Amino acid sequence: GIVPELVTHLCMKYYYRTNSIYEWKVCDNPQLTNIKNAVPGQSFNHHFKLHKLDWFLKFYPNGTKQSKQGNVFLLLYLRSTPEISKMSATCKVWLQELDKGREHYKDFNEKNKYTGWRSGLVKTSEIEKLEKYELNNNKHIIDDSHSPKRR
């Protein structure tokens, strides 16, 4: 059979101005093998842009460090942006194949730029049998505070 190249594509659905969904699909064999053989602390990153802001998803298949081995973590980071000092959003970070994830309200600011799964939500053993991963991020931005632009 033909092995498809790494499939990463954007699926944005605007319900209204600030509600959108981003999907990161991983379904090629080399990447799946890398994910399934990941050691603790090894992550797979995927950058994207929504609402003129830079974000990235960080996927740890086998723990963020040795003491968290055996746990899967999916984290959403807001990359630094000079225009916004604070942003509040309802975030949903989800793995479609297991229908598991976390949905919650979050304040992003200079000191607090990421959110994601808690330890124990998804185990490494649960993802080993999967043939693809569809990592979803759904954000509803409630409020964003713009800092004055420097001239």
C-alpha positions in Angstrom: 0.0 0.0 0.0 1.0 3.6 -0.4 2.1 5.3 2.8 0.6 8.8 2.9 3.0 11.6 3.8 2.4 13.3 7.2 -1.1 14.7 7.0 -1.5 18.0 8.8 -4.3 20.1 7.7 -6.3 23.0 8.9 -10.0 22.7 9.6 -11.4 26.0 10.9 -15.1 26.4 11.6 -16.3 29.8 12.5 -19.5 29.7 14.5 -19.0 33.4 15.3 -16.0 35.7 15.4 -14.0 34.0 18.1 -15.0 30.3 18.1 -12.8 28.1 16.0 -11.6 24.5 15.8 -8.1 23.5 14.7 -7.3 19.8 13.9 -3.9 18.3 13.7 -4.1 14.9 12.0 -1.2 12.4 12.2 -1.6 9.3 10.1 1.6 8.4 8.4 3.5 5.3 9.5 7.0 6.8 10.1 5.5 9.6 12.4 3.2 7.1 14.2 6.2 4.8 14.8 8.2 7.8 16.3 5.2 8.6 18.5 4.8 5.0 19.7 8.6 4.7 20.5 8.8 8.1 22.2 10.9 8.2 25.4 9.9 10.3 28.4 10.4 14.0 27.7 10.2 13.6 23.9 7.6 15.9 22.3 6.1 16.4 18.9 5.2 20.1 18.2 2.8 21.6 15.7 2.5 25.3 15.0 -0.6 27.1 13.7 -2.2 30.5 13.5 -5.8 31.4 14.7 -7.2 34.9 15.2 -3.9 36.4 14.0 -2.2 34.8 17.0 0.5 32.1 16.9 -0.2 28.9 18.8 1.4 25.5 19.1 0.3 22.1 20.2 2.9 20.0 22.1 2.2 16.3 22.3 4.1 14.1 24.8 3.3 10.4 24.1 5.2 9.1 27.1 5.3 11.7 29.8 6.9 15.2 30.0 9.7 13.7 32.1 10.8 10.4 33.6 8.5 10.7 36.7 5.5 11.1 34.4 6.4 8.1 32.1 3.3 6.2 30.9 1.1 9.3 30.7 0.2 11.2 27.5 0.1 15.0 27.6 -1.3 17.3 25.0 -0.5 21.0 25.8 -1.6 24.2 24.0 0.8 27.1 24.0 0.1 30.7 23.1 3.4 32.0 21.5 4.4 35.5 22.6 2.5 38.3 20.9 3.3 41.9 21.5 -0.3 43.2 20.9 -2.1 41.2 23.5 -1.3 41.5 27.2 -4.1 39.1 28.5 -6.6 36.8 26.9 -9.4 34.7 28.3 -10.7 31.7 26.4 -12.6 28.5 26.9 -10.3 25.8 25.5 -11.0 22.2 24.6 -7.9 20.0 23.9 -9.0 16.6 22.7 -7.9 13.3 21.2 -10.7 12.2 18.9 -9.8 8.5 18.6 -10.3 8.0 22.4 -12.8 10.8 22.8 -10.8 12.1 25.7 -9.5 15.5 26.6 -10.0 18.5 28.7 -12.3 21.5 28.4 -12.0 24.5 30.7 -11.7 28.3 31.0 -8.2 29.7 30.9 -6.6 33.1 31.3 -3.5 33.5 29.1 -0.9 36.2 29.9 2.8 36.8 29.9 3.4 34.5 32.8 0.8 31.9 32.0 1.0 30.8 28.3 -0.1 27.2 28.2 -2.8 24.8 29.2 -3.5 21.1 28.6 -4.1 17.7 30.0 -3.5 16.7 33.6 -1.5 13.6 34.5 -3.4 10.3 34.2 -6.1 11.5 31.8 -4.7 9.4 28.9 -2.2 6.5 29.4 0.6 5.7 26.9 -0.8 2.2 26.6 -4.1 3.5 25.4 -2.6 5.2 22.3 -0.2 2.4 21.3 -3.0 0.5 19.4 -4.2 3.6 17.5 -3.5 3.8 13.7 -4.0 7.6 13.6 -4.2 10.6 15.9 -6.6 13.5 15.5 -5.7 16.1 18.0 -8.3 18.8 18.2 -8.2 22.2 19.7 -11.4 24.2 20.1 -11.1 27.8 21.4 -13.8 30.3 22.2 -12.0 33.6 23.0 -14.0 35.6 25.5 -11.9 38.6 26.0 -8.6 39.9 24.8 -6.8 43.0 26.2 -4.6 44.9 23.8 -1.5 46.6 25.1 -0.8 50.1 23.6 1.6 49.7 20.6 5.0 51.1 21.1 6.1 53.7 18.5 
